[in-house]
Amino acid sequence: MGIPGDYDPEERAFGTRLLTAYRYAYFVLAAITAAEFAGHDQPIWCFVVIAALPVAFWVMLPPGVDPTDWDRRGRAHLLVAYAGVIALSASRPDGILIMYLLMPLTFTFIEAMTGALLACICLFGVNGAFQARQAHWAPDRVVSLLIEVTVVLGFSFMMARLINWLADRVEERGNLVRELEATRAELADTHHEAGVRVERERMAREIHDTLAQGFTSILMLIQAAGITVDTDAEATRKRLDLAERVARDNLAEARALVAAQGPAEGEGTIEPLADLLGRTVAGLGEELEMAATFKVSGAEHELSSTVQVVLVRVLQESLANIRKHAEAGSVTVELAYRPFATRLTVTDDGRGFDPGPGKGGYGLTGMRARLAQVGGEVELHSTPGRGTTVRVEVPQ
């Protein structure tokens, strides 16, 4: 059976409490046994043996002993205790109450139930034989001893089963606790990985919608300036100035991302949303030398900074697509405030494309992901040769 000897805290605590109970019970029963022997004028060596047994148990299984040694030390003590009790039985077989403590100890430290039962039968059999001899093998005394031994063995067996059941429950509980801790650790790792993945996706969207688009604008402006550097100094200077402004904006965006403060603009407290969107549209018109119109309709209402950032990023992505792909001559952007929603519409007269399933790149995917965060939706209408319209709507 054995005491739970693993290093699981609950199993170790159960075994520690059980050994503590055995130690104190040992001293109590030893004192009662010594009192019984004292009334019958027994030799001094009997009292030495009686006193030595609880002391030996305390020495062999002291508090703080390594749990992995509990069973081994306990079996060694049983050999000493059995020898001591048999010696006491030879001197005076009745009144050895300390013997009854050896029964649960035997079932505790000997795992094999059959072996523990045989050891107990042997101990009580020897003691009973000494008592029967003392009574000159009187039939009634022999029967009485058989009944007594049977009852004691049965009680000890039931106590051992109870201890075994408690030990099993403690072990099961320890296993459940370990499984729960392992599951919690796995969930924590999963949540951490999910958080890392979400953060990477967020950073990818931020970089795509800000820095990558800014660098694209700078590259296009420098290429355009290179074309006119020998023929139109004023146009070249204008494009270089615009490239410098875009570079400064990109630098501000990069610093904001590094500082984990979100976008450098568009949070409402720095610049009104309509002004920021209008300036962004005008910048595209200036950069591409095309007609760019921005208008606001409806009664303006306050939007959260998160919604404002989403609208700014959607506009930046739409204008970036126009810059890179549309070859448009004009673009119209409308910010419409509605009673229960805000709508942003971006229309160009460029070459358009087929918006069928599987079409569109990372920018459109990132746009949908951003809108999903605020419960918004996007509609895309485009026909090859007839321009493109992007319409997004976010709830108020």
C-alpha positions in Angstrom: 0.0 0.0 0.0 2.6 2.6 1.1 2.3 6.2 2.1 2.2 8.6 -0.8 5.8 9.3 -1.3 5.9 11.6 -4.3 6.8 15.2 -4.0 3.3 16.4 -4.8 2.5 18.9 -1.9 -0.9 17.4 -1.1 0.3 13.8 -1.0 3.3 14.7 1.0 1.1 16.7 3.5 -1.2 13.6 3.9 1.8 11.3 4.6 3.3 13.8 7.0 0.0 14.1 9.0 -0.3 10.3 9.1 3.2 9.8 10.4 2.7 12.4 13.1 -0.5 10.6 14.3 1.5 7.3 14.4 4.3 8.9 16.5 2.0 10.3 19.2 -0.1 7.1 19.2 3.1 5.1 19.7 4.0 7.0 22.8 0.5 6.8 24.3 0.2 3.0 23.8 3.7 2.5 25.0 2.8 4.3 28.2 -0.3 2.2 28.7 1.6 -1.0 28.0 4.3 0.0 30.5 1.6 0.6 33.1 0.1 -2.8 32.5 3.5 -4.5 32.8 4.3 -2.5 35.9 1.4 -4.1 37.8 2.7 -7.6 37.2 6.3 -7.2 38.3 8.0 -7.7 34.9 11.8 -7.6 34.4 13.4 -4.3 33.6 14.3 -5.3 30.1 10.6 -5.4 29.2 10.3 -1.7 30.0 13.5 -0.9 28.1 11.9 -2.6 25.0 8.6 -0.8 25.5 10.3 2.6 25.7 12.7 1.8 22.9 9.9 1.0 20.3 8.3 4.6 20.0 11.8 6.1 20.3 13.0 3.9 17.5 10.0 4.9 15.3 10.7 8.6 15.9 14.4 8.1 15.1 13.8 6.0 12.0 11.0 8.2 10.7 11.7 11.7 12.1 9.8 14.8 11.0 11.2 16.1 7.7 12.5 12.8 6.4 12.7 12.5 2.7 9.3 11.2 1.5 10.9 8.7 -0.9 12.4 6.9 2.1 9.1 6.6 4.1 8.3 3.1 3.0 11.8 1.8 3.2 12.4 3.2 6.7 8.9 2.0 7.8 9.6 -1.6 6.8 12.9 -1.5 8.6 11.1 -0.3 11.8 8.5 -3.1 11.5 11.3 -5.7 11.7 12.5 -4.1 15.0 9.0 -3.7 16.3 8.0 -7.3 15.5 11.1 -8.6 17.3 10.4 -6.4 20.3 6.7 -7.4 20.6 7.5 -11.1 20.2 10.1 -10.8 23.0 7.5 -9.1 25.2 5.0 -11.8 24.3 7.4 -14.5 25.6 7.6 -12.7 28.9 4.0 -11.6 29.3 1.7 -12.1 26.3 -1.4 -10.2 27.4 -1.6 -6.4 27.9 0.7 -5.5 25.0 -1.4 -2.7 23.7 1.4 -1.3 21.7 1.1 -4.4 19.5 -2.2 -3.1 18.1 -0.5 -0.1 16.6 1.7 -2.4 14.5 -1.3 -3.6 12.6 -2.1 -0.3 10.7 1.7 0.3 10.4 2.1 -3.1 8.7 -0.7 -2.3 6.2 0.7 1.2 5.7 4.3 0.3 4.9 3.9 -3.1 3.1 2.3 -2.5 -0.3 1.2 -6.1 -1.0 -2.0 -6.7 0.8 -1.4 -10.4 1.1 2.1 -9.9 2.5 0.8 -7.4 5.1 -2.0 -9.7 6.1 0.3 -12.7 6.5 2.7 -10.6 8.6 -0.1 -9.6 11.0 -1.4 -13.1 11.3 2.1 -14.2 12.1 2.5 -11.6 14.8 -0.9 -12.2 16.4 -0.5 -15.9 16.0 2.7 -16.0 18.0 1.2 -13.8 20.7 -2.0 -15.9 20.8 0.1 -19.0 21.1 1.9 -17.6 24.1 -1.4 -16.6 25.6 -2.9 -20.1 25.0 0.2 -21.7 26.5 -0.1 -19.5 29.5 -3.8 -20.7 29.9 -2.6 -24.3 29.5 -4.4 -24.5 26.1 -7.9 -24.3 27.7 -10.5 -24.7 24.9 -12.6 -21.7 25.9 -9.4 -19.5 26.0 -8.2 -20.8 22.6 -11.6 -20.0 21.1 -11.6 -16.6 22.8 -8.2 -15.8 21.4 -9.2 -16.9 17.9 -12.2 -14.6 18.0 -10.0 -11.8 19.3 -7.4 -12.2 16.7 -10.0 -12.4 13.9 -11.7 -9.2 15.1 -8.4 -7.3 15.4 -7.2 -8.5 12.0 -10.6 -7.5 10.5 -10.5 -4.1 12.1 -6.9 -3.5 11.1 -7.7 -4.6 7.5 -10.6 -2.2 7.3 -8.5 0.6 8.7 -5.8 -0.2 6.2 -8.4 -0.1 3.4 -9.6 3.3 4.6 -6.0 4.7 4.7 -5.5 3.2 1.2 -8.7 4.8 0.0 -7.7 8.2 1.4 -4.2 7.9 -0.1 -5.7 7.1 -3.5 -8.0 10.1 -3.2 -5.1 12.3 -2.3 -3.1 10.9 -5.3 -6.0 11.4 -7.6 -6.5 15.0 -6.4 -2.8 15.6 -6.9 -2.9 14.2 -10.4 -5.9 16.5 -11.2 -4.1 19.5 -9.8 -1.0 18.7 -11.9 -3.2 18.2 -15.0 -4.9 21.5 -14.2 -1.6 23.3 -13.8 -0.3 21.8 -17.0 -3.5 22.8 -18.8 -3.3 26.3 -17.4 0.3 26.5 -18.6 -0.7 25.4 -22.1 -3.5 27.9 -22.2 -1.1 30.6 -21.0 1.3 29.7 -23.8 -1.5 29.6 -26.3 -2.8 33.0 -25.2 0.7 34.4 -25.3 1.2 33.0 -28.8 -2.2 34.4 -29.9 -1.3 37.8 -28.4 2.0 37.8 -30.2 0.3 36.9 -33.5 -2.3 39.6 -33.1 0.3 42.2 -32.2 2.4 41.2 -35.3 -0.7 41.5 -37.5 -1.4 44.9 -36.0 2.1 46.1 -36.5 2.1 44.7 -40.0 -1.1 46.7 -40.8 0.3 49.9 -39.2 3.6 49.6 -41.1 1.7 48.9 -44.4 -0.8 51.7 -43.9 1.8 54.3 -42.8 5.5 53.7 -43.4 5.2 51.6 -46.5 2.8 54.0 -48.2 4.9 57.0 -47.1 8.0 55.5 -48.6 6.1 54.7 -51.8 5.1 58.4 -52.1 8.6 59.6 -51.4 10.0 57.2 -54.1 7.4 58.4 -56.7 8.0 62.0 -55.9 11.8 61.6 -56.2 11.4 59.8 -59.5 9.1 62.5 -60.8 11.6 65.2 -59.6 14.4 63.3 -61.5 12.4 63.6 -64.7 12.0 67.4 -64.4 15.3 68.2 -62.8 16.9 69.5 -66.1 13.8 71.0 -67.6 11.6 72.5 -64.9 13.4 73.6 -61.7 10.3 74.9 -60.1 8.4 71.6 -60.5 11.4 69.7 -59.2 11.7 71.9 -56.1 8.0 71.5 -55.5 8.2 67.7 -55.6 11.3 67.6 -53.5 9.6 69.8 -50.9 6.6 67.5 -50.9 8.8 64.5 -50.6 10.5 66.2 -47.6 7.1 66.8 -46.0 6.0 63.2 -46.5 9.4 62.0 -45.1 8.8 64.1 -42.0 5.3 62.7 -41.6 6.7 59.2 -42.0 9.3 59.9 -39.3 6.6 61.0 -36.9 4.6 57.9 -37.7 7.7 55.7 -37.1 8.4 57.4 -33.7 4.8 56.9 -32.7 4.9 53.2 -33.6 8.1 52.7 -31.7 6.6 54.4 -28.7 3.5 52.2 -29.0 1.3 55.3 -29.1 -0.7 54.5 -32.3 -0.8 56.9 -35.2 0.9 60.2 -35.0 -2.3 62.0 -36.1 -6.0 61.5 -36.3 -6.8 60.9 -32.6 -9.2 63.9 -32.5 -7.3 65.8 -29.8 -4.5 66.7 -32.3 -6.5 67.6 -35.4 -10.2 67.4 -36.2 -11.0 64.3 -38.3 -12.4 66.3 -41.3 -9.4 68.5 -41.4 -7.0 65.6 -41.3 -8.9 63.7 -44.1 -9.1 66.8 -46.2 -5.4 67.5 -45.9 -4.6 63.9 -46.8 -6.8 64.1 -49.9 -5.2 67.5 -50.9 -1.8 66.0 -50.4 -2.6 63.2 -52.9 -3.8 65.7 -55.4 -0.7 67.8 -55.0 1.5 64.8 -55.2 -0.1 63.3 -58.4 -1.1 66.7 -59.8 -4.7 65.5 -60.2 -8.1 66.8 -59.2 -8.8 65.8 -55.6 -12.0 66.8 -53.9 -13.1 66.3 -50.3 -16.4 67.1 -48.8 -18.4 66.6 -45.6 -22.1 66.0 -45.3 -24.5 65.6 -42.4 -24.5 66.9 -38.8 -21.1 66.2 -37.4 -21.0 64.1 -34.2 -18.2 63.0 -32.0 -16.4 59.7 -32.9 -14.1 57.7 -30.6 -10.3 58.0 -31.3 -10.3 54.3 -32.4 -13.0 54.9 -35.1 -11.2 58.0 -36.2 -7.9 56.1 -36.6 -9.7 53.4 -38.6 -11.2 55.9 -41.0 -7.9 57.6 -41.5 -6.2 54.3 -42.2 -8.9 53.3 -44.6 -8.5 56.6 -46.5 -4.7 56.2 -46.6 -5.0 52.7 -47.9 -7.6 53.7 -50.6 -5.5 56.6 -51.7 -2.3 54.4 -51.8 -4.1 52.0 -54.1 -5.1 54.9 -56.3 -1.5 56.2 -56.3 -0.1 52.8 -57.2 -2.7 51.2 -59.5 -5.5 53.5 -60.6 -3.9 55.9 -63.0 -6.8 58.2 -62.2 -7.4 61.8 -63.3 -9.5 62.7 -60.3 -10.6 61.4 -56.9 -13.6 62.4 -54.7 -13.8 61.6 -51.0 -16.9 62.2 -48.9 -17.3 62.0 -45.1 -21.0 61.6 -44.4 -22.3 61.8 -40.8 -25.5 59.8 -40.5 -27.8 59.4 -37.5 -26.5 56.0 -36.5 -23.3 55.6 -38.5 -20.5 57.4 -40.3 -19.7 56.7 -43.9 -16.5 57.3 -45.9 -16.7 57.1 -49.7 -13.6 57.2 -51.9 -14.3 57.3 -55.7 -11.7 57.6 -58.5 -12.1 57.6 -62.3 -9.1 55.3 -62.9 -8.8 52.1 -64.8 -10.6 49.9 -62.2 -10.2 46.2 -61.7 -12.1 43.0 -61.3 -13.2 42.8 -57.6 -14.2 39.1 -57.8 -13.5 36.5 -55.2 -9.8 36.1 -54.4 -9.0 39.5 -55.8 -7.3 42.2 -53.8 -4.1 42.2 -51.8 -2.9 42.7 -48.3 -4.2 46.3 -48.1 -7.8 45.3 -48.6 -7.5 42.4 -46.1 -6.0 44.8 -43.5 -8.8 47.3 -44.2 -11.4 44.7 -43.5 -9.6 43.6 -40.3 -9.5 47.2 -39.1 -13.1 47.7 -39.7 -14.0 44.5 -38.0 -12.5 45.9 -34.8 -15.1 48.7 -34.6 -18.0 46.8 -36.1 -17.7 48.5 -39.5 -18.2 47.2 -43.0 -16.6 47.8 -46.4 -18.2 47.8 -49.9 -16.0 47.7 -53.0 -17.4 48.5 -56.4 -15.1 48.5 -59.5 -15.3 47.8 -63.2 -12.3 47.6 -65.5 -12.0 51.0 -67.3 -14.7 52.7 -65.2 -13.0 53.5 -61.9 -13.4 52.3 -58.3 -15.5 53.2 -55.3 -14.7 52.2 -51.8 -17.4 52.8 -49.3 -17.0 52.0 -45.6 -19.5 52.5 -42.8 -18.9 52.4 -39.0 -21.6 52.5 -36.3 -21.8 55.6 -34.2 
